[in-house]
Amino acid sequence: MCLAIPAMVVSIDADDMATVALEGIRKPVSTALLEDVAVGDYVLVHVGFALHKLSVEEAERTLQLMAETGVLAEELAEMAGEAGA
């Protein structure tokens, strides 16, 4: 489905890149569209780009709503598939 999904930044890498994690899945993303991204921040991720920083509460609320509607599992499966590609 390719929705934007909240994920936590777990490392800041070279060349405007970071690694995000969600439910044990880690994925490299571009942070070129954001300023001042730090480890521990939640960002909204879509097609390999961090688009927006979120508060912890906003990220948790969004993930809960996604889980309740069944789309979180789909997005995690897609994210895991891309990580292994």
Secondary structure, 3 states (H helix, E strand, C coil): CCCCEEEEEEEEECCCEEEEEECCEEEEEECCCCCCCCCCCEEEEECCEEEEEECHHHHHHHHHHHHHHCHHHHHHHHHHHHHHC
